[in-house]
Every structure is written in C-alpha cells, then in structure tokens.
C-alpha cells in the first residue's frame, strides 16, 4: 500500500470518529426534541427506534474508522514513533503515520464508548418530562 493511501486512511481513522460522534449527539438531541415537542407530534417519531438505529449506524462508522487506523498501524509497524534519526523523508512520514494511527486507535475506542453510552442513555431515560 502506498504512503499516499496510508495517509488518506490515517486521516479517515483520525477524524471520522469525532465527526460521527458529534453528528450522532446533535441528531439524537433533535430526535428527542421532535418526539417530545408539540411540533413533532404529527410525525409519529419513535424515539427508541430512531435512537437505536442512529446509535448502531454511528457505532458501525466508528468501528470502520478504527479499522482504518489499525490498518495504517499494522502497515507502518516497522517505523518507530519518530524518536530515532530518520535517514529518508519516507521514514519520517511512515513514523508520523504510525504515531497518528496509534492515537487514532485510542481516540476511536473512546468515541465508540461515548456513542454507546449516549445511545443507551437516550433509550433508557425519561425524555419527555416537564421541568
């Protein structure tokens, strides 16, 4: 696999989890508001069905982002984390890809946990109550 392809996979692995989590949180809040609000009463929104679907889709995308990060990490495992002197520019780039892939694996694990906790909480909470 070329360094260019690994670079694109690395950015997918690094950024997709954060974008998916933010989208899931905002859309999930909107679903809850549509279910509980007067304006969404005619739409027949089922909070549990929509939240479960949204959580499953978001979790699947974060798992794909994690798979991209693991692929980059595995393909660049011969490169260090950049602590030794580099002989060529390609070695520096491989070391950078390896470092960001390791960070992406950790970040996607955290984002997956956040998405699952957010989805489970939205399913088991009492969403529609007066304050």
C-alpha positions in Angstrom: 0.0 0.0 0.0 1.4 3.4 -0.9 2.2 6.1 1.6 -0.5 8.3 -0.1 -3.2 5.7 0.5 -2.0 5.1 4.1 -2.1 8.9 4.6 -5.7 9.1 3.5 -6.7 6.1 5.7 -4.9 7.7 8.6 -7.0 10.9 8.2 -10.2 8.8 8.0 -9.1 7.0 11.1 -8.3 10.1 13.0 -11.2 12.4 12.1 -14.2 10.2 11.3 -14.8 9.1 14.9 -15.1 12.7 16.1 -17.3 13.8 13.3 -19.6 10.8 13.7 -19.9 11.3 17.5 -20.7 15.0 17.1 -23.4 14.2 14.4 -24.9 11.4 16.5 -25.2 13.6 19.5 -26.8 16.5 17.7 -29.1 14.4 15.6 -30.0 12.3 18.7 -30.9 15.5 20.6 -33.1 16.6 17.6 -34.9 13.2 17.6 -35.7 13.6 21.3 -36.9 17.1 20.8 -39.1 16.0 17.8 -40.5 13.2 19.9 -41.3 15.3 22.9 -42.2 18.6 21.2 -45.6 19.7 20.0 -44.2 20.4 16.5 -43.1 16.7 16.1 -46.4 15.2 17.4 -47.8 14.7 13.9 -44.6 13.0 12.6 -45.0 9.8 14.5 -41.4 9.8 15.7 -40.5 6.7 17.8 -37.6 7.8 20.0 -36.4 4.3 20.8 -36.4 3.1 17.2 -34.6 6.2 15.8 -32.1 6.4 18.7 -31.2 2.7 18.4 -30.8 3.0 14.6 -28.7 6.1 15.0 -26.5 4.6 17.7 -25.9 1.4 15.6 -25.0 3.4 12.5 -22.7 5.7 14.4 -21.0 2.8 16.2 -20.5 1.0 12.8 -18.9 4.0 11.3 -16.5 4.4 14.3 -15.6 0.8 14.0 -14.7 1.4 10.4 -12.6 4.4 11.4 -10.9 2.2 13.9 -10.3 -0.5 11.3 -8.7 2.2 9.0 -6.4 3.2 11.9 -5.5 -0.4 12.7 -4.7 -1.0 9.0 -2.3 2.0 9.0 -0.8 1.0 12.3 -0.2 -2.6 11.0 1.3 -1.4 7.7 3.7 1.0 9.3 4.7 -1.2 12.3 8.3 -1.3 11.1 8.5 2.5 11.5 9.2 3.8 15.0 7.4 6.7 16.7 10.0 9.1 15.3 12.4 9.1 18.2 15.3 7.8 16.2 17.1 9.8 13.5 15.5 9.3 10.1 17.6 8.5 7.1 15.0 9.3 4.4 11.9 11.5 4.1 9.8 8.4 3.6 10.9 7.1 7.0 9.8 10.3 8.7 6.4 10.1 7.0 5.9 6.5 8.0 6.8 7.3 11.6 4.3 10.1 11.6 1.6 7.8 10.1 2.4 5.2 12.7 2.1 7.7 15.6 -1.2 9.2 14.4 -2.6 5.7 13.8 -1.8 4.8 17.4 -3.5 8.0 18.6 -6.5 7.2 16.3 -6.9 3.7 17.7 -7.1 5.2 21.2 -9.4 8.0 20.2 -11.8 5.7 18.3 -12.1 3.4 21.2 -13.1 6.4 23.4 -15.5 7.7 20.8 -17.1 4.3 20.5 -17.7 4.2 24.2 -19.2 7.7 24.2 -21.5 6.8 21.3 -22.7 3.6 23.0 -23.2 5.4 26.4 -25.1 8.3 24.7 -27.3 5.8 22.8 -28.1 3.7 25.8 -28.8 6.7 27.9 -31.2 8.1 25.3 -33.0 4.8 25.2 -33.4 4.4 29.0 -34.0 8.0 30.0 -37.4 9.7 30.6 -37.0 12.1 27.7 -40.4 13.8 27.8 -41.0 15.4 31.2 -41.8 18.9 32.3 -39.2 20.9 34.0 
